[in-house]
């Protein structure tokens, strides 16, 4: 967890972690797409007790709108390759994605 440095943002973060911990502690959280590259998100989830795993779903286009559309479709109806990647990251099938 973070140290108490008197910064109001730190207090907000501590409160958010305290609220999220019952939902995250001991769980696997799979991050995909741009979220997988976020060190801040990974740290927050980890501080809440989650095991954080980044999973590349597909090779998305470079244009932003097309990339998000492709990732959204892949999560909505995952192909065999994505199912294999998700299952490898979370064999028990209990992860939050």
N, C-alpha and C positions, 0 to 999 in steps of 0.2 A: 504494500500500500504506500501511498504518498506520505511524506512528512507534513506536519502542520507548520506552514510558513506564514500564516496570517493572511494569505491571499484569499479573497472571497471565492475566486474560481476554484481554489483547492477545496474549500468547504463544500461547494456545489458538487464537485467530483466525488468527494468522499460520501456525500449523501446519495448520489446516483449509484455508486458502487454498493453501498449498504442496501439500497432498494433492489438492485439487480442480483445480488449474491444468492438469495434463495432460489432464483430461477437458473443461475449459471453454475453454481458450485457443483463440481463433479461431473458436469455435462461436457460433451464435445460440441463445439460450435464450429461449423464449416463456413468459411468466408470464401466468396466467389467474386469474380469480376474485379472492379476497382476496390471493393472493400478488402480484398485479400492483400492489397498493397499498403493498406493503412496501418502504420505502426501504432498510431494513437488508438485505433479501434482494437487492435490485437492486445495492446497493453491494458486497456479498460476491461475487456472480456477476461483476460488472464487474471487481473487483479480481483475480479469477481469470482474466481475459482474455476473458470472454464479451461478446458484443454482446447486450444485454438488451432485449427488446421486450415491451411489455404489449399483450395482445389481449383485447378484450371479446368473449366468446363469445355471450352471450345476455343478455336482460334478465331476470335471475333474480328470483324472489319475495323479499320482504323477510324472511320467517321463516327463521331460520338453517338448520334441518334441510332445509326445502324448497329453499333456495338451493343447498346443497351437493349435494343429490340431483340437482337440475336441471343443475348444472355437470358433475357426474360423468357423467350420461347424455349430455350434449352432447360430452364428450371421448371417450366410448366409441363413440358413433355420430354423428359430426358431420353436421349438415345442410349444405345448399349454402352458406348464408351464412357459417357457421363455416369451412368449407373455403376459401372465398374470402378470409376474413380471415387465416387461417393462411398460405395461399399468398402473400398480399401481404407478410406479415411475413418469410417465409422462402421465396423463390422456388426455391432449390436443393433444398428438402425434406430438409435435414440437421439441422434444429434439434432441440434438446431441449425438450420441453414439460412 
